[in-house]
Amino acid sequence: MKLMLFGVTGGTGAQLLAQALGAGHQVTAVARDPARVPVTDPDAPLTVLPGDALAPETWRQAVAGHDAVLSCLGSTDRKHPTTVYSQGTRNLVEAMRASGVGRLLCLSSAGLEITPEVPLPQRLVTRYVIQRLYRHGYADMARMESLVRSPAADGTAWTVVRPPMLTDGPLTGTYRTAENARLERPKSLSRADLAHYLLTHVDDRRAHRAVVEVAY
């Protein structure tokens, strides 16, 4: 497949890039700083495109011809509001619709929503620690999820992936998933396995227009 990746300089994005190239896919990686893109094989089928998700004019013309767009966009700034999830994803959707590319996978977080079946200690930690600490990011993730569910994303086969706490653990290829449902007692997930899910479910029609939880 021909894949367009955003967020490849982050932990999950770097894993996704390595796995996509290792599987033989042709990849276009968009990065604000191309020098930070982790490339170990100079002969890999990789095109690195200088660009910013919030500045679509830097990459819009390159979207056409790809089979899917995979976004690992995120923000490490906990102190200030961000639009990288919502506006970044809006820019992706608009460019994809204009170019005839229909498949989008993007990242959110399992901590965005707390349901009654979540154990009480985990609910308390999520509500009073995690959601407060990452309130700006979570607020923008919520806007992103509303966007993909709205008419603005009609015609886009999107998947929003909600992982739990991420680790730097190994790739196992073994984890649980739930489409438009909650996993019971989700544990952590390695960034390698999160990338594995993204890459191996590009063609999964069960995940089209679905919010998917992935966890051990």
Secondary structure, DSSP 8 states (H G I E B T S, - for coil): -EEEEE-TTSHHHHHHHHHHHHTT-EEEEEESSGGGS--S-TTSSEEEEE-BTTBGGGTGGG-TT-SEEEE------SSS---TTHHHHHHHHHHHHHHT--EEEEE--GGG---TTS-HHHHHHIIIIIHHHTHHHHHHHHHHHHHHHSGGGTT-EEEEEE--SEE--------EEEETS--SS---EEHHHHHHHHHHTTT-GGGTTEEEEEE-
